[in-house]
Amino acid sequence: MASHRDSTQWQNTVLQALAQFLTLPEESDAEWRVKRPKPKAYNAAVSLISEVPAANTLSLPLPRVAPDRQGGIQFEWEKGSYGLEIGISPSGKFEILKVTPSGEEESHASFTKAREYLIWLSRA
């Protein structure tokens, strides 16, 4: 029972960080400033975090999460010598950077593949 509560806490913490982005202005007053994520990016991010299996959240560190200047969202995880970056574009598309001791791999990915990368990191 405690592990379920812990996994829910992990997801709640990340979802609360995402919700804070909704208070950002829709348009920034300077090109270099971040702005509120577009609805497709926000919904994709919420779905991704919400659909990580509870058992896997127990071994995932909290990500660094940030909005970007285009209306997308960036997640970054580090776990030992492994890393994972998931960028979500304003249109809700996923871009992945997977870092392992043997190198880096970049790719575009579907929602399902992005979720699989999170499960991979939880097992690394």
KEKE-3310 file (N, C-alpha, C; in steps of 0.2 Angstrom, whole numbers, plus 5000, padded with zeros to 4 digits):
npx = (5004:5010:5019:5011:5005:5017:5021:5010:5012:5024:5019:5009:5017:5024:5014:5008:5019:5018:5005:5007:5013:5002:4999:5008:5010:5002:5008:5025:5034:5046:5057:5066:5060:5050:5034:5016:5013:5006:4990:4990:5003:5003:4993:4998:5009:5004:4996:5007:5014:5004:5001:5012:5017:5013:5022:5034:5036:5042:5055:5060:5068:5063:5059:5067:5058:5051:5044:5045:5051:5043:5031:5030:5035:5048:5056:5068:5078:5089:5098:5110:5122:5114:5103:5088:5079:5064:5056:5042:5033:5024:5014:5011:5020:5033:5050:5065:5079:5091:5102:5116:5129:5136:5134:5124:5107:5096:5079:5063:5047:5033:5019:5017:5030:5038:5033:5038:5051:5052:5049:5060:5070:5067:5071:5084)
npy = (4994:5006:5008:5011:5024:5031:5031:5038:5050:5054:5056:5066:5076:5080:5083:5094:5103:5105:5110:5123:5129:5134:5146:5155:5169:5169:5174:5179:5193:5195:5188:5178:5173:5161:5154:5151:5134:5126:5120:5107:5102:5103:5094:5082:5081:5079:5067:5058:5058:5054:5041:5033:5017:5013:5005:5008:5021:5022:5020:5030:5046:5062:5073:5086:5099:5110:5124:5129:5142:5141:5136:5123:5109:5103:5089:5082:5069:5062:5048:5040:5035:5037:5045:5055:5064:5072:5080:5090:5096:5111:5106:5094:5083:5071:5072:5064:5061:5050:5045:5035:5025:5021:5030:5043:5044:5051:5054:5055:5052:5042:5044:5032:5026:5036:5034:5021:5023:5030:5019:5011:5019:5018:5006:5006)
npz = (5000:5004:4993:4983:4987:4987:4973:4968:4974:4967:4954:4957:4961:4949:4941:4947:4945:4932:4931:4936:4925:4918:4923:4917:4905:4889:4878:4877:4883:4878:4867:4872:4883:4892:4888:4891:4890:4875:4872:4867:4869:4883:4887:4882:4890:4902:4900:4898:4910:4919:4914:4917:4923:4940:4947:4941:4944:4956:4955:4948:4946:4951:4938:4930:4924:4912:4904:4887:4875:4864:4867:4871:4881:4891:4898:4909:4915:4926:4930:4939:4928:4917:4906:4901:4890:4886:4875:4872:4859:4854:4846:4852:4849:4852:4856:4858:4869:4873:4884:4888:4895:4884:4874:4865:4859:4848:4844:4836:4843:4846:4857:4864:4863:4870:4883:4884:4885:4897:4906:4903:4908:4922:4925:4923)
capx = (5000:5014:5022:5006:5005:5023:5020:5005:5015:5028:5015:5006:5022:5026:5008:5008:5023:5015:4999:5010:5014:4996:4999:5012:5007:5001:5014:5030:5035:5053:5058:5070:5056:5046:5027:5012:5012:5000:4985:4992:5009:5001:4989:5003:5014:4999:4995:5013:5016:4998:5001:5018:5014:5014:5028:5040:5037:5045:5062:5061:5069:5059:5062:5067:5052:5051:5041:5050:5049:5038:5024:5031:5037:5054:5057:5074:5079:5096:5098:5116:5125:5109:5099:5083:5076:5058:5053:5035:5032:5018:5009:5011:5024:5038:5057:5068:5087:5092:5109:5118:5137:5139:5132:5117:5102:5090:5074:5056:5044:5025:5017:5019:5037:5040:5031:5042:5058:5052:5049:5067:5074:5065:5074:5091)
capy = (5000:5012:5010:5015:5031:5034:5032:5043:5056:5056:5059:5072:5082:5082:5086:5101:5107:5106:5115:5130:5133:5137:5153:5159:5172:5165:5176:5182:5200:5195:5182:5173:5171:5155:5156:5145:5128:5126:5114:5100:5100:5102:5088:5076:5080:5076:5060:5054:5057:5050:5034:5029:5012:5015:5001:5011:5028:5021:5020:5036:5052:5068:5076:5094:5101:5117:5126:5132:5148:5140:5134:5116:5107:5099:5085:5079:5064:5059:5042:5037:5037:5037:5051:5055:5071:5071:5087:5090:5102:5114:5102:5088:5078:5070:5071:5060:5061:5045:5045:5029:5025:5020:5036:5046:5042:5055:5052:5057:5046:5042:5044:5025:5025:5040:5030:5015:5026:5031:5013:5009:5023:5016:4999:5007)
capz = (5000:5004:4987:4979:4989:4984:4966:4967:4976:4962:4949:4959:4961:4942:4938:4950:4942:4925:4932:4937:4919:4916:4925:4913:4900:4883:4874:4882:4881:4875:4863:4876:4889:4891:4889:4893:4885:4871:4875:4865:4873:4890:4887:4880:4896:4908:4899:4898:4917:4922:4912:4919:4928:4947:4949:4938:4946:4962:4954:4943:4950:4949:4932:4929:4920:4911:4898:4882:4872:4858:4869:4872:4888:4892:4904:4909:4920:4927:4935:4938:4921:4912:4906:4897:4889:4882:4873:4869:4855:4854:4843:4856:4846:4856:4854:4864:4869:4877:4886:4891:4896:4878:4869:4865:4854:4847:4839:4836:4846:4848:4865:4867:4863:4875:4889:4885:4887:4904:4909:4902:4913:4928:4925:4922)
cpx = (5004:5017:5017:5005:5011:5023:5015:5008:5020:5024:5012:5011:5024:5020:5007:5013:5021:5009:5002:5011:5008:4995:5003:5008:5007:5007:5018:5031:5042:5054:5062:5066:5051:5039:5023:5012:5006:4996:4988:4998:5007:4998:4993:5007:5010:4998:5001:5015:5010:4999:5008:5015:5017:5021:5034:5041:5042:5053:5064:5063:5064:5062:5063:5062:5052:5047:5046:5047:5044:5031:5024:5033:5043:5055:5064:5075:5086:5096:5105:5120:5120:5105:5093:5080:5070:5056:5047:5034:5025:5012:5008:5015:5030:5045:5061:5076:5088:5100:5111:5126:5140:5138:5125:5113:5097:5085:5067:5052:5036:5025:5019:5026:5040:5039:5036:5049:5058:5052:5057:5071:5073:5069:5082:5095)
cpy = (5006:5014:5013:5022:5034:5036:5038:5050:5059:5059:5065:5078:5084:5085:5093:5105:5109:5111:5122:5133:5136:5144:5158:5163:5168:5167:5180:5189:5201:5188:5176:5170:5165:5158:5150:5140:5128:5120:5107:5098:5099:5095:5082:5075:5077:5069:5056:5053:5053:5043:5030:5024:5014:5011:5005:5018:5027:5021:5026:5042:5057:5071:5084:5095:5108:5118:5129:5139:5147:5138:5126:5115:5102:5095:5082:5075:5062:5053:5038:5040:5037:5043:5051:5062:5069:5078:5086:5096:5105:5110:5095:5082:5077:5069:5068:5061:5056:5044:5039:5029:5024:5025:5039:5044:5047:5053:5055:5051:5047:5043:5037:5024:5030:5037:5024:5017:5027:5024:5010:5012:5020:5010:5000:5007)
cpz = (5000:4997:4982:4980:4986:4977:4964:4968:4970:4956:4951:4959:4954:4939:4941:4947:4935:4926:4933:4931:4916:4918:4921:4907:4893:4878:4879:4879:4878:4872:4867:4882:4887:4891:4890:4888:4881:4873:4873:4868:4880:4891:4886:4886:4901:4907:4900:4906:4920:4920:4913:4924:4935:4949:4947:4941:4953:4961:4949:4948:4947:4943:4933:4923:4918:4904:4893:4879:4866:4860:4870:4879:4887:4898:4903:4916:4920:4932:4934:4932:4915:4912:4901:4896:4885:4881:4870:4865:4856:4851:4846:4853:4851:4853:4860:4863:4875:4878:4890:4891:4889:4872:4870:4859:4854:4842:4840:4839:4846:4855:4868:4868:4869:4882:4890:4887:4894:4908:4908:4907:4920:4930:4925:4928)
residu = (MET:ALA:SER:HIS:ARG:ASP:SER:THR:GLN:TRP:GLN:ASN:THR:VAL:LEU:GLN:ALA:LEU:ALA:GLN:PHE:LEU:THR:LEU:PRO:GLU:GLU:SER:ASP:ALA:GLU:TRP:ARG:VAL:LYS:ARG:PRO:LYS:PRO:LYS:ALA:TYR:ASN:ALA:ALA:VAL:SER:LEU:ILE:SER:GLU:VAL:PRO:ALA:ALA:ASN:THR:LEU:SER:LEU:PRO:LEU:PRO:ARG:VAL:ALA:PRO:ASP:ARG:GLN:GLY:GLY:ILE:GLN:PHE:GLU:TRP:GLU:LYS:GLY:SER:TYR:GLY:LEU:GLU:ILE:GLY:ILE:SER:PRO:SER:GLY:LYS:PHE:GLU:ILE:LEU:LYS:VAL:THR:PRO:SER:GLY:GLU:GLU:GLU:SER:HIS:ALA:SER:PHE:THR:LYS:ALA:ARG:GLU:TYR:LEU:ILE:TRP:LEU:SER:ARG:ALA)
# end
